[in-house]
Amino acid sequence: MVTFAQLKAVEPAQFEQAADGWHKVSSSASAAKDRLDNEINAKLRGGLKGQGVGAALGRLERLSGNFHYMQVECALILTALNGLAAELRAAKKKLDNAVQDARDAGMTVKEDGSVEYKPPLVLLPGQEYEPSGNGRTPYVTTTPKQQAQGFADRIGDALKDATEADGKYARTLGKLITVADLSVTKDDWIDADKDRGAVEKTVGDYLRDVPKDKSPKDNAAWWKSLSKEEQAEYISLFPASVGKLDGLPAEDRDEANRVVFSEQRAKYQTELANLPPEPKPKYILAGRSMVLNPEWSRWNGKREHLKSSLDGLNAIQERFDVTGKVDPYPSKRPSGYKPTGDGLPPAYLLDIDPENNGRAIIANGNPDTADHTAVMVDGTKSKLGAIRTPIVRGTNLWQAASAMPGEPNVSTITWQGYDAPQNLFPEGMLNRYADRAAGDFSDFLSGLHTSHNPSANDHLSVQAHSYGSVVAGSAARQGTLEADDVMFSGSPGVQVGRAEDMDVPSGHVWNQKAKDDPVPRLGAPSHGHHEGLTQFITPHDPIFGAKQMSTDTRGHGNYWVAGSESLENQARVVVGRYDEVQLK
C-alpha cells in the first residue's frame, strides 16, 4: 500500500528521466543495428568472399538481431515508465487537491493522511455551522464531520490509485526480462509480443489511439506533433498500426514493421513446428462416395497458410540479407549475364501482414530521399507466399535504373498492398479486386509525396503488371493517380479508354506487350474500356494513346529479365531519360 507520505514525496519526473535513459539505450541499439545492416554487413557482402567472411557475417547478423531485440524491449520499458509517471502524477494531483481543499476549509491533514476538524458550535437545535469569516452564521446541511470524511475519502482514493499503479507497473516491468545468452531466438520474439500486450494493457489510455482512415497529410501532421520519445512509444506499443500509416517517413514505418515482421515470423515458425499430426483418414465415406475428411481439410488449410506465409516472410528476410550484394539473385539471371555497379541498397519494409493471403510493401532504397521512385504493382495470384519473384523484379529494376548515366538516386517499391485475385477465372476476370484496392494504392502514392524530402527531386513512376494495371487504372478512374509516369506491362485493360484518363502529363503513359503474351487479348473483354458492343480498348491499342515501348522478352512474366531491352526501357522511364526509350 502506498502511504500518504510516499505519494506526497514522489516525483513523477524521476520516472520520466529514467524513461529518457531507456529511450537513449533503445535509440543507440537501433542506430547500431542500422549501421551493422546497412554499412558493415553490406560492405562485407559486396566486396569479399570466403569462409572467413561468411563466418564473420553470421556473427555480425546475430549481433544485429541482438541490437534489434534490445531496441524493442527498451522501448517497451520507456513506455511503461512514462505510463507509470502519468498515473502517479494524476494520483498526486488528486491528493494535493484534496489536501489543499481540506486546509482551505480550516481542517488539518495529519502525516498519516487523516483529516482533523474542530467540533462545531451549536446555534439552534438540529443545526450546526462553521464560522464563515464574514461575520455571518449561515445554516449548513453538511456537518464538519461529514466534510472531513469527504476529504479523507478523496485522499484515500488518491492513495488507492497510486497503489494500483505501483502494483500493476511493478508486475509488468518485472516481466520485461530475457535470458542472458548470445542469440535472440523465435521464443524471444514471441515473448516480446507478449510483453507488448502486457504493457498495452497496463498503460491503458496513456497513449491516444493511432489515427485511422485519415489522409496521408493528416497522418504526417499527427506524427510530426509528437516528440521523438513519443514516436518511440507509439512504435513500441502499436507497431502494426504505425507501420501502415501512409505519409509517415519510410524509416519510421520500416522500424515499426521490422518489429511486426520479427514477431510474426517467430509466431508462424512456432505454430508450424507445433502443428498437430495429420488427421487420419484423409478421406471418409459419405453415402456412396469418398470425400475429404473435414478435419483433415481444416488441418491442411492451416498448414498451407503457415507454409505460404513463411515462404513470403523468408523471402523478405532473404532480401534483407542480400543488402550490399552486386549479384544478389544469381539463379534468377540469364546465363552469361553479370550485373555491375553498386550493391543493393538497404531495404525498407513499409507494410507487412501475414494473415489471409498476406500483404507486404518493400522498397529498395529510401523513397523519401530518392530522386526517382518506381512503385511496382503486380497482378493475379499475388500474395505474400509468392513475393520472392516480385522482389527480384524490383531489385532488377533498381539495378538497371541506378546504372543509368549520372548515378541517379533511385528507389523501387514492390507494392503488394491489396487482396489480389488468386486465379485467372473467375476472380481474374472481375474488377472488384482492383476497385477495392484503388483507394489504398492512391493513398500510398500520395503518402510518398507527403513524406518525401523536399531537398530531393520527387519523380514518381508507377510500373503496373497484368492485373496490377487494372488497379492503377481503377485508382485513376475513381480518384487521382499522383504519378509522373505510368508504365503497363502485359495489361489486360485499365478500365479507362485513353492515356489522358491516367492523370499523368501528356506523353507519359507507356506500354509493353510481348508478342506471345496472351493476357492483353484474353483480359480485354473484362478490363478493357467498352466502346460499342465488341470493342474493348486496352493500352496496346493505338487509340488509347500510350507510347509503345519495344520489348525483346517473351511471355507474360519476363519483362524484368536482367539485361533485356524490356527492362532497360523501364529503367529509362524511371530516371526520366525519355529520349532514350526505344519505341516500336
N, C-alpha and C positions, 0 to 999 in steps of 0.2 A: 504494500500500500504506500503510495506516495504521500508524504506528510505535508502539512501546511508549510513548514519551514523549508522543505526541499523545493516545493513549487515556487515559493516566494524567491528563493535564491537561484533558481535555474536560469540560465542564459541560453535561449534557443539559438542565438547567433553562434554559439560554440559548436553546435551540431552542423550548422551551415558551413562553418570554417572547416570542419572535418570533411564535409561533403566536397568542398573545394579541393581539398587534398586528394581525395579519391578521384575527382574529375581529372586532376593533373596526371595521376597514375594511369587512368584509362586513356587519356589523350596521348600520353607518351607511348603506351603499348600499341595504340593504333598507328602512330607515326612509325614506330619500329617495324610493325608488320608491313606497312606500305613500303618502307624502304627496302626491306628484305625481298618482298614480292616483285616490286617494280624496278628496282635498281640492281641490287646484288645478285639475286637469283636470275633475273632477266639477262644480265651480262654473262653469267656463267653458262646459261643455256645457249646464248647467241654466239659465243666465241670459243668455247672449249669443249673437248670431248675426252672420254676415257673413264675408267672405273673410279679413279680418284675423284673426278668431277661429279660423277653420279652419286658417290657416297657423300660428298660434301653437300650436294643439293638435297639429298634426303634428310640430312641433319638440319639444314637451314629451313627446309619446308616444315619440318617438325617444330622448329623454334618459332616460325611464323604462326603455326597453329596455336602454340602456347600463348604468344602475344595476343592473338585474336580472342582466345578464351579469357585471358586476363582483362582485356578491354571490356568484354561483355559483362563479366562478373563485377568488375569495379564500378561500371556504370549503374548496375543494379544497386550496389551499396550506396552510391551517392544519391540515387533517387530515394532509397529508403531513409537515409539520414535527413534529406530535405523534407520528406514527408513527416518524419518524426518532429523536426523543428517546427513545422507548420502547425501540427496538432498541439504541441506543448505551448506554442505561442498563443494559440486560441484559448487553451485551458488557463494559462497565466493571465491573459487579459480578462477572462471571466472572473478569476479570483480577485484580481486587482480592482475591478469594477465593484464587486460585492463588498470588498473591504472599504473602499472609499465611500460607497453609499451608506454603509453602517456608521462610519465616522461622521459623515455629514448629518446623520440622524442623532448624533450625540451619544453613540454607543462605542464601546471599546472592543476591539478584536484582540484576543489574547494570543500568546505564542503557539498554542495548540490549535488555533483556528476557531475556538469557541467565542461566542458573542456575549458581552456583558452589558446589561442595561440598568437604568435607575428605576426603582419602583415608582409607580405613578402616584400622583396626589388625587384623592377622590374629591370631586366637586359636588356632584349630585348622585343620588343612589342609582347604581347601574351605569354610570357614565364616567369615563376616565379621559384624561387629557395630558398632553406634554406641553411645556412652555414653548410657545411658537416664536418667541423672540421679538414679537411686535406689540407686546403689551396686551394682547387679547388671549382669551382662553377658549379656543374652538372645541366643539364636540368632535370626538373621533369614534370611528366604528372599528378600528383595529387597535388592539392593546399593544403597548410596547413589547410585551412578551411575544405576541404573535409576530410583530415586526422583526424582532430579534431572531425568532425562529426562521423567518423567511430569509434573512441574511445568512444565517448558519446553513440553511439548506442550499443556498447558492454557492457558498464556499464548499460544501460537501460535493455538489455536482462538479465543480471545477476539479477537486481532488480525484473524483471518480473518473473524469475524462482523462486526466493525466495518468492515472494508474492503468487504465485500459490501453492507452497509447504506449506506455512503458512496457507493458506485458506483451502486446502483440508485436511491437517492433523488435523486442528482445528475441522473441521466438523466430521471427523472420530473418533477422540478421544472423542468428545462430545457425541457420540453415545454409547461409552463403559461404560454405567452406568446400574444399575439394581435397582430394588425395594428393599428397606431395609426391608426384612421380614425374617422369621426363616426357610423357606423351599424353596428349589430350585424345581421349577415346570417344566413341559414339555414346558411351554411357555418360560421359561428362557433359556432352551437348544435350542429351535428354534431361540430365539433371539441371542444366542451365534453363531449359524451357520450364521445368517445374519451379525453379527459383523465380522466374519471371511471373508465373501465376501467383506465387505466394506474395511477392512484392506488390503486384497489382491489386490483390485482394486487401492487402494491409493498408496501402496508401489511400484507397478509396477514391474520393473526389479531389484529391490533392492536385492532380493534373486535369485540365479540361479535356473534353473529348477531342480527338483528331477530326478536323473538318471532313465532311462527307458531301459529295455531289456539288462541290464548289468548282469554280473556274480555275484554270492554272494560275491566273493572276491573283485570284483571291488566296489560293494556297501559298503562293510565293510571299504575299504580303503578311500572312499569318506567320510563316516560318521566319521571316526577317524581323518580326516583332519580338521574337524570343531571344534570350541571351544564349551564348554558346553552351552554357551549362544546362539551360532548359531544353535546348535542342538535344543534348546528350541524354537527358531524362526521357524525352519522348521516344528517341530511338531505342533506348534500353527497354522501355515498357511496352511500346506499341510498334515494333519494327515492321510488321507486315503492313500496317495501316500507313505508316510514314513512307515506306518503300514504294507504295503505289501512287503517291501524290504527284501528278503532273505539275510542273512548274518549279519543283524543288531542285536544287543543284544535284548534278549527277553523282558527285562524291558523297553526298549525304544519303541519297537513295541507295547507292551501292553499299554504304556502310550498314544501313538498315537491312537490306536484302541479303547481305552476306550472313547476318545472324539467322535469318529465316532459313536460308539455304543450309547452313551447317546443322541446325536443329532438325529440319525436316529430313535431310539426308540420313542423319543418325536414326531418326524415328523409323523411316522406311526400311533401313537396313535391319533394325531390330525386329520390326514386325515380320519381315520376310524370313528372317532366321528363326523366329518363333512361331511360324505358321503351323497349325496342326497338321498331322499326317493326312494324306489324301484319303477322302472318304471312299469306302467300298460298299457296294459296287458302283462303277461308273454309270451303268445302265440298269434300269429296273423295268419290270413288266407292267405295262398299263393296258389292261384289256388284252388284246392280241398283239400289241406292238411293244417293242423295246424303245424306251425313251431315256433321255439323260436324267440321272438322279438329281432332283433339285438341290439337294445338299452338296453334291459334287459341283454343280454349276455355280453355286454361291462361292464355294471354296476356290474354284478355278478362276472366277471373276476377280476375287480378291488377290490371288496370286499374280494374275496377269497385270492387274493395275499396279501392284507393288513393283513388279519387274520392269514394266514400261516406264514408270516414273523414275525409278532408279537409273535406268538407262539414260534418261534425259539429264538427271542430276549429275551422273558420272561424266556425261559429255561436256557439261558446263565446267565441272572440275578439271577435266582434261584441257579445256580452253584456258582456264586459269594457269594451269601448269606449263603451257607452251608459250607463255609471255616471254618475249625476247628471242624466240627462235625464228630464224630466217626461213626454214623449211619445216613448218610445224606439222603438216599432214602429208608426208611423202607418199603414203599409199593412195592418196587421192589425186596425185599429179599425173599428167600424161607421161608416158615412157620417154625418157631423154630430156624432159624439161627440168630445169633447175632454177628456182627463184633467186633473185638477187635483192639487194637493198637492205634496209634495216629490218631487225626482228620485229615480231608483233608487239604492239603497244599494250599497256595494261588493259584488262577487260573491266567493264563497269556493268554490274548487274542491276538493271533498272526495274525489274519486276520478277517475281518467282512465286508460283503456286502449283504444287504437285497434285492437287485434288482434281478429280474427274479426268478429263483429257490433259490437263495441265497447261499452264501458261508460263512464258518466260520472255524477257526482253534483255538482250545482252549487246553491249556496244564494244567495238574495238576502238580504243582511244576515247578521250573525254569529249563528248559532243558540245559541252559548254565552252570549250576553248578552241575547238576546231574551226578552221575557216570554211571547210566543206564537209557537210554531213549527208549521208545517204541512209534513208530508212527503208529496209527491205522487208516486204510483207509477202509471205508465202501463201499457198492455197490449200486445196483439198488434201486431207489426211495429215494436215499439220497438227502436231501435238507434242507434248514435252518429250515423250519417248522417242520421237523421230527428229529431234532438234539437231543432232550432230551434223547432218547434211546442210541445213541452213547455216549453221555456224561456220562450216568450212567455206560455203559460198561467200559469207560475209568477210572472212579473212582473205579470200582470193580477191574480192573487190577492193578491200583495203590495200592490199599489196600492189595491185595494178594501179590504183589511183595515187597512192603515195609515191610510186616510182615515176610519175609524170614529171616533166621538167619543172624546175623551180622549187622542188621539195615541198609540195603543198602539205598543209596540216589537215589531215583527213580523219573522220570518224565514220565507221559504218555500223549500222544497228540492225540486228536481227529482231524483228518485231513479231512475236507470236503472242499477242495480247488479246486474242479473241478465240471463241469456240468455233473452229473451222468444221466444215462438213467432213465426215470421215469415210465417205465412199462417193464414187462418181455418180452412181444412181441409187436412190433418188436424191440424196442430200446435195450432191454437187450440182444438180440442176436447179436448186432452189436459191432465191435471192435473199431469203430471210436471214441467213447466217451473216451475209455481208451487211444487210441493213441494221442488224443488231450491233455489229462491230464498228459501224461508221462513226458513231459519236466518240467512242473510246480512241479510235485512230486519229480523229481530228483533234481531240484534246491532247493527245500525245504530241502531235506536231506543234500545236500551239504552246505546249509546255516547254518544248525545246527552244522555241524563240524566247519565251519568258525567262528561262534560266541561263540563256546564252550570255557570255561575257561580252559587253559592248565594245571592248577593245579589239575583238576578233571579227573577221568577216563572217557574215551569217548567211551562207549559201546552203539551202536545204533542198535535197532531191528525194523523190520517192521512187523506189525500184520495186514494182509490183509484178509478181509472177503468178500466172494461172488464175485461180480463184481469188488470189490476193488483189488482182486488178479490179475485180468486182467490188472488193472492199474499198479500194481507193476511189472508184467511180461513184459508189454509193455515198461516200463521205462528201465528195464534191457536189453530188445531186442534192443531198439533204442539208448541206451547210456550206462551209468554206474550207477548202483544202489549202492550208497555209504552206505552200511549197513553191519553189522557183522552177523546178523541172520535174516532170513525171515521165518515167520510163516503164513501158509494158513489155513483158516477155511471155510469149505463149498465151496471150489473153483470149478468153472465150467471149469477151464483151465487157463493157463497163457501165451499162445501164443508160449512159448518155450517148448521143449520136454525133457529137462534134468535139474536136480538140478544145475549142473555146469554152466548152462547158466544164473543163477540168480546173478552172480558176487560176491557171498559171499564165504567164505572159505569152503572147502570140509567138509561135515557133518553138515552144519549149515543151511540147509533148512528143515523145519518142516511142517507137515501137520496134520490137524484134519478133520475127516469126521464122523459125527454121523450116526448111522445105518439107520435111516429113513430120512436122508437129501437127497432130490431128486435133488438138484441143480447140484452136480457134474456129475450126469448121464445126465440130460437134457441139460446142458450147454456145454458138451464136444464137440459135433459136431460144435459148433460155436467158442469156445475159446480154445479147446484142440489143441495140436500140431498134425497136419495131417501127418500121416506116412502110406502111402498106401491109398487105396480108402475108407476103413472102420475103420481104427484105429485112434483114437483121444486121444493122451496122455495127462493126467492130473496129478497133483501132487499126486493123490491117487494111481496111477498105480505104481507097483514095478519098472518098467523100468525107471521111472522118477528119482528115487534115493533119494526121500525125506524121512526123518525119520518120521514114522507114530506114532503120539502121541496117547495114549489111551484117549478115550472120553466117559464120562459117562452121557452126556446130550443128549437130543433128539431134533429133528427138526433142522431147518436151522438157527435159530436166538438165540440159548440158550447156545452158547459156553462160555458165560461170567457169568453164574449163580454163585452167590457168594457161596463159599464153595465147588464147584464142582471140580472134578479131571481135567475136561477140562480147567478150569480157572487156577488151581494150576500149571498145566504143562506149560501153557503160562508164568506164573509168574517165574517159574524156568528158562526158557529160557531168559527172560528179564534180570534177575540178573546173568546169566551165571552159574547157578548150573546145568550143563548139565547132570552130572552123576545121578541126582535125577529125571530126566524126565522119566515118565512112558511111555514105548513104547508098541505097540501092538505086 
